[in-house]
Amino acid sequence: MTTHNRPTETEPTPLIFSAQELILLGKTADSLSAYMGASVLAEVGESEGAEWVIFAQALAVDETPEEDVFLVQLGGKDARLLGGAGGIEATDQPYDCNYLWSIQITEYDEERYVKLDSTGEVIDTSPTLDALLPFSIVEPEFIEDEIEDEESENDADADDEDNEDYGTSDFANKPPTRH
């Protein structure tokens, strides 16, 4: 008999990110780094049994932050950084960063994920993580399937056009000659 570690109706849903969600969050940090042209870090933490992730732009060593910027320190010893860490080398020392936003997990199914601004105010909530992320990150296998579908449709359209050009005679499927 196989048992599954899924929560039941009486069992609460674990307040942790799944492995797939952690990959998605890491890809989001990498995409933000590319989009912003600056290192964006995503670090997972835990408070009161619930995980959260914070996104922040790392400041350059000689950079002076603006006054209205909410500064946080990410990275350092035992930090759970996701993705490529914006190309920054992992060290034991944390990095000064400009807070962008964070997402925490809640126990409520309809508001499973809560996006927060730098003041701790709720920006948005969603039952799915991807709805709160700034980019739609589609896995390559889905993109390849869509491309194949489009190519098949284009091939079928081209075949239809060929048949229209040559009529329905016996020569319909043969290319025209130059004589």
C-alpha positions as CSV (number, residue, x, y, z in Angstrom):
1,M,0.0,0.0,0.0
2,T,1.4,3.4,-1.0
3,T,0.8,6.4,1.2
4,H,1.1,10.0,0.0
5,N,2.3,12.9,2.2
6,R,-0.5,15.1,1.1
7,P,-2.4,17.2,3.7
8,T,-5.9,16.0,4.5
9,E,-8.8,18.3,5.3
10,T,-7.9,18.1,9.0
11,E,-4.2,18.4,8.4
12,P,-2.9,21.9,7.7
13,T,-1.1,22.6,4.5
14,P,2.7,23.0,5.1
15,L,3.7,26.7,5.0
16,I,6.8,26.0,2.9
17,F,7.7,26.6,-0.7
18,S,7.7,23.4,-2.9
19,A,10.9,22.5,-4.8
20,Q,9.1,23.7,-8.0
21,E,8.2,27.0,-6.4
22,L,11.8,27.5,-5.3
23,I,13.0,27.0,-8.8
24,L,10.4,29.5,-10.1
25,L,11.4,32.0,-7.5
26,G,15.1,31.6,-8.5
27,K,14.3,32.1,-12.2
28,T,12.3,35.2,-11.2
29,A,15.4,36.6,-9.4
30,D,17.5,35.8,-12.5
31,S,15.0,37.4,-14.8
32,L,14.8,40.5,-12.6
33,S,18.6,40.7,-12.7
34,A,18.6,40.6,-16.5
35,Y,15.7,43.0,-16.8
36,M,17.1,45.6,-14.3
37,G,20.7,45.2,-15.4
38,A,21.7,44.8,-11.7
39,S,22.1,42.0,-9.3
40,V,18.8,40.9,-7.7
41,L,18.9,38.5,-4.8
42,A,16.1,36.3,-3.6
43,E,16.5,34.8,-0.2
44,V,14.2,32.4,1.6
45,G,13.6,32.7,5.3
46,E,11.1,31.5,7.9
47,S,9.1,33.2,10.6
48,E,6.7,31.5,13.0
49,G,6.7,28.3,10.9
50,A,5.9,30.0,7.6
51,E,8.4,30.6,4.8
52,W,8.8,33.8,2.9
53,V,11.1,35.1,0.1
54,I,12.5,38.6,-0.2
55,F,13.6,40.1,-3.4
56,A,16.2,42.9,-3.2
57,Q,18.7,44.7,-5.5
58,A,22.2,44.5,-4.3
59,L,23.9,47.8,-3.9
60,A,27.4,48.4,-5.3
61,V,30.2,48.6,-2.7
62,D,30.6,52.4,-3.3
63,E,26.9,53.1,-3.9
64,T,25.0,55.4,-1.6
65,P,21.3,54.6,-1.4
66,E,18.7,57.2,-1.8
67,E,16.9,58.4,1.3
68,D,13.6,56.8,0.6
69,V,15.1,53.3,-0.1
70,F,14.3,50.6,2.4
71,L,17.6,48.8,3.0
72,V,17.9,45.1,3.9
73,Q,20.9,42.8,4.2
74,L,20.7,39.5,2.2
75,G,23.2,36.7,1.8
76,G,25.9,35.8,4.2
77,K,26.6,32.6,6.1
78,D,23.8,30.0,5.9
79,A,21.6,32.2,3.6
80,R,19.2,30.4,1.3
81,L,19.8,32.4,-1.9
82,L,17.8,31.3,-5.0
83,G,18.8,31.3,-8.6
84,G,22.1,32.7,-9.8
85,A,22.2,35.4,-7.1
86,G,22.6,38.0,-9.8
87,G,26.2,36.9,-10.4
88,I,27.3,37.8,-7.0
89,E,29.7,35.5,-5.2
90,A,28.4,33.9,-2.0
91,T,30.3,35.0,1.0
92,D,30.0,34.9,4.8
93,Q,29.2,38.6,4.8
94,P,25.7,39.8,3.8
95,Y,25.1,42.4,1.1
96,D,23.4,45.7,1.5
97,C,20.3,45.7,-0.7
98,N,17.4,47.8,-1.8
99,Y,14.2,46.0,-0.8
100,L,12.0,45.4,-3.8
101,W,9.2,43.2,-2.4
102,S,8.5,39.9,-0.6
103,I,6.1,37.0,-0.7
104,Q,5.0,35.0,2.3
105,I,2.9,31.9,2.6
106,T,-0.3,31.8,4.6
107,E,-2.5,29.1,5.8
108,Y,-5.5,30.4,3.8
109,D,-6.1,28.6,0.5
110,E,-7.6,31.6,-1.3
111,E,-4.7,33.9,-0.1
112,R,-2.0,31.2,0.0
113,Y,0.6,33.7,-1.2
114,V,0.8,37.3,0.0
115,K,3.0,40.0,-1.7
116,L,4.3,42.7,0.6
117,D,5.9,46.1,0.0
118,S,8.7,47.7,2.0
119,T,6.3,48.9,4.7
120,G,4.8,45.5,5.2
121,E,1.6,46.4,3.5
122,V,-0.1,43.8,1.4
123,I,0.2,44.6,-2.3
124,D,-1.7,41.5,-3.6
125,T,-2.8,38.0,-2.7
126,S,-3.3,34.9,-4.7
127,P,-4.0,31.2,-4.4
128,T,-1.1,30.6,-6.9
129,L,2.5,31.9,-6.7
130,D,2.9,32.7,-10.4
131,A,0.1,35.2,-10.3
132,L,2.2,37.5,-8.0
133,L,5.4,37.3,-10.0
134,P,6.4,40.0,-12.5
135,F,7.2,37.6,-15.3
136,S,5.5,34.6,-16.8
137,I,8.1,32.0,-16.8
138,V,7.2,29.1,-19.0
139,E,9.2,25.9,-19.1
140,P,11.0,25.3,-22.4
141,E,9.1,22.0,-23.1
142,F,5.9,24.0,-23.2
143,I,7.4,26.5,-25.6
144,E,8.7,23.8,-27.8
145,D,5.2,22.2,-27.9
146,E,3.7,25.5,-28.9
147,I,6.3,26.0,-31.6
148,E,5.7,22.5,-33.0
149,D,1.9,23.2,-33.0
150,E,2.4,26.5,-34.9
151,E,4.7,24.8,-37.4
152,S,2.2,22.1,-38.0
153,E,-0.6,24.7,-38.5
154,N,1.7,26.7,-40.9
155,D,2.6,23.5,-42.9
156,A,-1.1,22.7,-43.2
157,D,-1.9,26.2,-44.3
158,A,0.9,26.0,-46.9
159,D,-0.4,22.7,-48.2
160,D,-3.9,24.3,-48.5
161,E,-2.4,27.2,-50.5
162,D,-0.4,24.8,-52.7
163,N,-3.6,22.9,-53.5
164,E,-5.3,26.2,-54.4
165,D,-2.5,27.2,-56.7
166,Y,-2.4,24.0,-58.6
167,G,-6.0,23.0,-58.6
168,T,-7.2,19.5,-58.0
169,S,-5.7,17.8,-61.0
170,D,-3.2,14.9,-60.8
171,F,-0.4,17.4,-60.7
172,A,-1.8,19.1,-57.6
173,N,1.0,17.8,-55.3
174,K,3.8,18.4,-57.8
175,P,5.8,21.7,-58.0
176,P,5.4,23.8,-61.1
177,T,8.0,23.5,-63.8
178,R,9.9,26.3,-65.6
179,H,8.8,25.4,-69.2
